Amino acid sequence: MSILPNSNKIFYDLFNKAAANVAEMAKLLDMAVNSKDVFEQKYSFTHIDKLKIKSYELTHQVFSESGKQLVSPFQRKDMCDLAAAIDDVADSIAMASRRIHLYDVPKITSPILSLANLILQTSTELEKAINAMNNLGNSAQIFELCSSIKKLEYQADTVYNKAFADLLANETDAIQLIKYTDVFMAMETATDSCEDATLIIESILIKNG
């Protein structure tokens, strides 16, 4: 038995933790917008910010380990790109959370609920895809999960476009128009970030197929 650490396991563990962290952030965001309890909402928003810091730390660990380990599961640039992409999802969720919380939107509307649910679904599928990458032989399953994320992102685009059109047609208060526009955009960006991560995952699969 080798006394050296299994470098592949080190990286896969970090990716799995980062993906689980993102999924937890998405879950908290969905809980926050669906809750009627102000204290529960505040807890969720605050905890999302803490998990964003954790995401940054995990990303930094991947960058650091990639420079130290002699062996890696795939190209170092791809590992860093994937870590950064997962962190981008965390950034987007944290931004959406902050806008909903700090803007103090007067009403959690149906599009906000729908987008939060789609963020949760895309983040959950992303976590599954990252976990499946522990064995790159699972390429068919991983490609299928990536495809699922893209379909969910398309749904998010549809929700966002309709919500924005309705907002322009019906909202007469300029300040509320700006608030809701920013919230919708931040939430839709979170699903975009999940789709961006799938492009890196698919590239890794093709290079290592």
C-alpha positions as CSV (number, residue, x, y, z in Angstrom):
1,M,0.0,0.0,0.0
2,S,1.4,3.4,-1.0
3,I,2.1,5.9,1.8
4,L,1.4,8.7,-0.6
5,P,-2.1,10.2,-0.7
6,N,-4.4,9.3,-3.6
7,S,-4.3,12.6,-5.5
8,N,-7.4,11.7,-7.5
9,K,-9.4,11.2,-4.4
10,I,-8.2,14.5,-3.0
11,F,-9.5,16.4,-6.1
12,Y,-12.7,14.4,-6.4
13,D,-13.5,15.0,-2.7
14,L,-12.9,18.8,-3.2
15,F,-15.2,18.9,-6.2
16,N,-17.9,16.8,-4.5
17,K,-17.7,19.1,-1.4
18,A,-17.9,22.2,-3.7
19,A,-20.9,20.8,-5.6
20,A,-22.7,19.8,-2.3
21,N,-22.1,23.3,-1.0
22,V,-23.7,24.9,-4.0
23,A,-26.7,22.5,-3.8
24,E,-27.1,23.5,-0.1
25,M,-27.0,27.2,-1.0
26,A,-29.7,26.6,-3.6
27,K,-31.8,24.7,-1.1
28,L,-31.5,27.5,1.4
29,L,-32.6,30.1,-1.2
30,D,-35.6,28.0,-2.1
31,M,-36.5,27.7,1.6
32,A,-36.1,31.4,2.1
33,V,-38.5,32.5,-0.7
34,N,-41.1,29.9,0.3
35,S,-41.0,30.8,4.0
36,K,-43.4,33.1,5.7
37,D,-41.1,33.3,8.8
38,V,-39.0,36.4,8.8
39,F,-36.4,34.8,11.1
40,E,-36.2,31.7,9.0
41,Q,-35.6,33.8,5.9
42,K,-32.9,35.8,7.6
43,Y,-31.2,32.6,8.8
44,S,-31.2,31.2,5.2
45,F,-29.9,34.4,3.7
46,T,-27.1,34.7,6.3
47,H,-26.1,31.1,5.9
48,I,-25.9,31.4,2.2
49,D,-23.3,34.1,2.7
50,K,-21.3,31.8,4.9
51,L,-21.5,29.0,2.4
52,K,-20.2,31.4,-0.3
53,I,-17.1,31.9,1.8
54,K,-16.8,28.1,2.0
55,S,-17.1,27.9,-1.8
56,Y,-14.2,30.3,-2.2
57,E,-12.0,28.3,0.2
58,L,-12.7,25.0,-1.6
59,T,-11.9,26.6,-4.9
60,H,-8.6,27.9,-3.5
61,Q,-7.8,24.4,-2.2
62,V,-8.2,23.0,-5.7
63,F,-5.9,25.6,-7.2
64,S,-3.4,25.0,-4.4
65,E,-3.5,21.2,-4.7
66,S,-3.2,21.3,-8.5
67,G,0.2,23.0,-8.1
68,K,1.4,20.4,-5.6
69,Q,0.2,17.0,-6.8
70,L,2.2,15.1,-9.4
71,V,-0.8,13.2,-10.6
72,S,-4.3,14.5,-11.3
73,P,-7.6,13.0,-12.6
74,F,-7.5,15.3,-15.7
75,Q,-5.6,18.3,-17.0
76,R,-4.8,20.9,-14.3
77,K,-6.3,23.8,-16.3
78,D,-9.6,21.8,-16.6
79,M,-9.6,21.2,-12.9
80,C,-9.1,24.9,-12.2
81,D,-11.8,25.8,-14.8
82,L,-14.3,23.4,-13.2
83,A,-13.5,24.6,-9.7
84,A,-14.0,28.2,-10.8
85,A,-17.2,27.3,-12.6
86,I,-18.7,25.7,-9.5
87,D,-17.7,28.8,-7.5
88,D,-19.4,31.0,-10.1
89,V,-22.6,29.2,-9.4
90,A,-22.1,29.9,-5.7
91,D,-21.5,33.5,-6.5
92,S,-24.7,33.8,-8.5
93,I,-26.8,32.2,-5.8
94,A,-25.3,34.4,-3.2
95,M,-26.0,37.5,-5.4
96,A,-29.6,36.5,-5.9
97,S,-30.0,35.9,-2.2
98,R,-28.5,39.3,-1.3
99,R,-30.7,41.1,-3.8
100,I,-33.9,39.5,-2.5
101,H,-32.9,40.2,1.1
102,L,-31.4,43.7,0.8
103,Y,-33.8,45.1,-1.7
104,D,-36.6,44.0,0.6
105,V,-38.9,43.2,-2.3
106,P,-42.5,43.8,-1.2
107,K,-43.8,40.5,-2.5
108,I,-42.3,37.1,-3.3
109,T,-43.9,36.7,-6.7
110,S,-44.6,33.6,-8.7
111,P,-41.6,34.1,-11.0
112,I,-39.3,34.3,-8.0
113,L,-40.6,31.1,-6.6
114,S,-40.3,29.4,-10.0
115,L,-36.7,30.6,-10.5
116,A,-35.7,29.6,-7.0
117,N,-37.0,26.1,-7.7
118,L,-35.2,25.9,-11.0
119,I,-32.0,27.1,-9.3
120,L,-32.4,24.2,-6.8
121,Q,-33.1,21.7,-9.6
122,T,-30.1,22.8,-11.7
123,S,-27.8,22.8,-8.7
124,T,-28.9,19.4,-7.6
125,E,-28.3,18.0,-11.1
126,L,-24.9,19.6,-11.2
127,E,-24.0,17.9,-7.9
128,K,-25.1,14.6,-9.3
129,A,-22.9,15.2,-12.4
130,I,-19.9,16.2,-10.4
131,N,-20.3,13.1,-8.2
132,A,-20.6,10.9,-11.2
133,M,-17.2,12.3,-12.5
134,N,-15.5,10.2,-9.8
135,N,-15.6,7.6,-12.5
136,L,-15.2,9.2,-16.0
137,G,-16.4,6.0,-17.4
138,N,-19.9,7.2,-16.4
139,S,-19.8,9.5,-19.4
140,A,-23.3,8.5,-20.7
141,Q,-24.9,9.3,-17.3
142,I,-22.9,12.6,-17.0
143,F,-23.8,13.7,-20.4
144,E,-27.5,13.0,-19.6
145,L,-27.3,15.1,-16.4
146,C,-25.7,17.9,-18.4
147,S,-28.5,17.8,-20.9
148,S,-31.0,17.9,-18.0
149,I,-29.3,21.1,-16.7
150,K,-29.5,22.7,-20.1
151,K,-33.2,22.0,-20.4
152,L,-33.9,23.4,-16.9
153,E,-31.8,26.5,-17.8
154,Y,-34.1,27.0,-20.9
155,Q,-37.1,26.8,-18.6
156,A,-35.5,29.5,-16.4
157,D,-34.9,31.7,-19.5
158,T,-38.6,31.3,-20.4
159,V,-39.7,32.2,-16.8
160,Y,-37.3,35.2,-16.8
161,N,-38.4,36.6,-20.2
162,K,-42.1,36.3,-19.3
163,A,-41.6,37.8,-15.9
164,F,-39.6,40.7,-17.3
165,A,-42.2,41.4,-20.0
166,D,-45.0,41.4,-17.4
167,L,-43.0,43.7,-15.2
168,L,-42.5,46.2,-18.0
169,A,-46.2,46.1,-18.9
170,N,-47.7,46.3,-15.4
171,E,-45.2,47.9,-12.9
172,T,-45.7,51.6,-12.6
173,D,-43.3,52.2,-9.8
174,A,-39.8,52.8,-11.2
175,I,-38.0,51.8,-8.0
176,Q,-39.9,48.5,-7.8
177,L,-39.3,47.9,-11.5
178,I,-35.5,48.2,-10.9
179,K,-35.7,46.0,-7.8
180,Y,-37.6,43.1,-9.5
181,T,-35.6,43.4,-12.7
182,D,-32.3,43.0,-10.7
183,V,-33.7,40.1,-8.7
184,F,-35.0,38.2,-11.8
185,M,-31.7,38.8,-13.6
186,A,-29.6,37.6,-10.7
187,M,-31.7,34.4,-10.3
188,E,-31.6,33.6,-14.0
189,T,-27.8,34.1,-14.0
190,A,-27.5,31.4,-11.4
191,T,-29.1,28.8,-13.8
192,D,-26.8,30.2,-16.6
193,S,-23.8,29.5,-14.4
194,C,-24.9,25.9,-13.9
195,E,-25.1,25.5,-17.7
196,D,-21.7,27.1,-18.1
197,A,-20.3,24.4,-15.7
198,T,-21.8,21.7,-17.9
199,L,-19.8,22.9,-20.9
200,I,-16.6,22.4,-18.9
201,I,-17.7,19.0,-17.7
202,E,-18.5,17.9,-21.3
203,S,-15.2,19.2,-22.5
204,I,-13.4,17.1,-19.8
205,L,-15.3,14.0,-20.8
206,I,-14.5,14.5,-24.5
207,K,-10.8,15.0,-23.7
208,N,-10.7,12.0,-21.5
209,G,-13.0,9.7,-23.4
